[in-house]
Amino acid sequence: MYSYPPARIGGDVDDYHGEQIADPYRWLETTTDPETVSWIKAENELTDSYLAAVPARESIREQLTALWDYPRAGAGKPTAKAIAADTDVLAFLEAVLGPA
């Protein structure tokens, strides 16, 4: 059986129009916090160990790759022309969208 990493239960509570709503795992939203990084690493190790044991994993990967690997076409690069002779607007549009 798998042993999940413990997740601390925090005491954060929000007040929404007089209704107290607990958010005990808000601390996990700060993904750069060392405690969160450690918890995510432990979760990833657990997930990887489970997925590594799936017998059909490589077959599934090959099937998904075949489905997702197809030629793609897009609408192309957007262009813009400045209606006014305002060079600042034109320079901005060209900087963002490229030459018209």
Secondary structure, 3 states (H helix, E strand, C coil): CCCCCCCCCCCCEEEECCEEEECCCHHHHCCCCHHHHHHHHHHHHHHHHHHHCCCCHHHHHHHHHHHHCCCCCCCCCCCCCCCCCCHHHHHHHHHHHCCC
